[in-house]
Amino acid sequence: MRAYLASSIGVACTAALALPLAVYPGPAHARAAPIAAPGSTQSLPLLPLAADGLDRSVTAPGGDATAPADRGIAAPRVRPFSLVGVVWDQPSADLRGRVQVRTRAVGGAWSPWRELLPYGDEAPDPDSPELRGVRAHGGTAPLWVGASDGVQARVRPEGVVAGDGGGGAGAGADAGAGADGDGGAGAGGGASADAGAGAAADGGAVADAGAGARAAALPSGLRLELIDPGETPAPPPDRAVLRALPAHPAHPAHPAHPAHPAPTAGGAAPGARPSAEAPGKPSWGPSGVPRRSARPSPRPSRPSIRPSKPPVKPPWPSVRPSWPSRWSAKPSSPRPSRSSAKPLPYPSTHATPATPSTPPVGVLAEEATKANAARYSAPRPSIVTRAGWGADEKIRETGHVYSKTVKVAFIHHTVTGNKYSCSQAPSVLRSIYRYHVKSLGWRDYGYNFTIDKCGKIYEGRSGGVTKAVRGAHTLGFNTNSMGVAVLGTFSAKKPSAKAVKAIAKLTAWKLGLFKRNPRGTTHLVSGGGNKYKKGANVKLHVIAGHRDGFATECPGKDLYKKLGSVRKTAARLQGR
């Protein structure tokens, strides 16, 4: 017995030791189902070049690395990233200088020098808590560079003249340099700056005291932001896309139409007023005109509601029907009525199968207003939700801020460059989102909607796609407006036809919700900017370019030229 007991205990212990191996799979099994990695941000300080002793490889073509006012960084070994931008401490400070970067693709070569464009015009309103908060910072527009693991950056202030630091503010860069430029730098990559630079240093100080006047043009806290969008998480089922919907419900079925259901045994089509099938009793057609029912069948399929008795009273109804139609034909003689000695008036227009009956006179005006609003509406296009493009809801502020209405749709370009594929668009959005929230300190993604080059529409700032969510896209005009940004840079490149068509579909639908004519004009009160002072009542197109409200190049001349056709198409989609 003892031997048997010992043997049983031994078997049980062996099974217990083996159990964790079965319950918790090893690393090989864990890799089979990877978890989507969240995004991340690396912040590298831009230091004075002369004081830091950076290698000449950080210098833009034709520049001078010894200019004490210049600031930069050379980081040939960093964690992978896909989007870059430069930020500074105070959002109200202007960056009077030129910012250039070049990056090294993962496993590839260095890119040409490219310029980071100004971004102060796409921001929350000046008096907004979103811009005046302690987390808010100034910054350049972000640039999508794709998967990269090395970077060099340089900021050259305005006012540096030839012979006193080597080249003017714009000197040294190839003419082709820009968001998608072809600047001519070689593959330097040999700089020895520490890629793991810590907290951002104060960019306002310089070693050379004689360069103080020039260094004052650069804001404090200059730092380079490297954004990793992370992996795209799997969206919840049936919630990744808001499907396209019709502009308004279909009309009730008409019995005369062959595609609609036939009248029921009661003699009325679905949705029509029910009537008795007694002989001599009038039935009510969809136009509201009383008509005598057909001679009853000797064998009705359904028992009649009332017994078949000869009518004692006149066959005409004693009261006015509750749903007369202004489209019904005028009868040859007025109908008698006990409630009034005068005949009831009937309009002379004729009924059409596609026209539903109108309500009684007492509610005619209200129903006509609703019908008119429904007439000038457009179907909702398909929209990729925030869950669909992988927005991390944990990094934004909770709650939402709304306007009373949407009067203007401002069109933008993101100036992030055009070198992305449509499959990469969600990654670009996640990168911009992280840059807006983590780097610039905004409460959420700035634009209300974003459209990629393939015409796909994405939900931007959270709060509901049908609501008047206040965004951070047009400095001074974020109230009572919405911002629609097209992914790309369209200063010298035309937007795709699919993107332009998507703008028209989106604006036709969203502006229709607020009864706006896409071809019309309206007024907004400026919150302050470089084009209109605070409090100015500004007349704007209902579909306007960003440059209409701010002195900026946005949305690029090639996209701005398309807004006329966008207005026409959007109005047509609304039925105007």
Secondary structure, DSSP 8 states (H G I E B T S, - for coil): -HHHHHHHHHHHHHHHHHHHHHHS--HHHHTTS------EEEEEE-EEHHHHT--GGGS-TT--TT-TT-EEEEESS---EEEEEEEES-TT----EEEEEEEEETTS-B---EEE---TTSSS-TT-HHHHSTT--EE---EEEEEEEEEEEEEEETT--TTTTSS-TTTTS-TT-STT--------------TT--S---TT--S-GGGHHHHTTS-SS-EEEEEE--------TT-SEE--B-SS------TTSTTS----TTS--TTS------TT-EEE-TTS-EEE-----SS-SS--SS-----SS-SS-SS--SS--TTS---SS----SS-SS----------TT------GGGHHHHHHHHHHHHT---B--EE-HHHHT--TTSS-SS--B-S---EEEEEE--S-S---GGGHHHHHHHHHHIIIIIS--SS-S-SEEE-TT--EEE-SSS-TTS-B--SSSTT--TTEEEEEESS--SSS---HHHHHHHHHHHHHHHHHTT--TT-EEEEE----SSS-TT-EEEEESEEEGGGTSSS-TT-HHHHTTHHHHHHHHHHHTT-
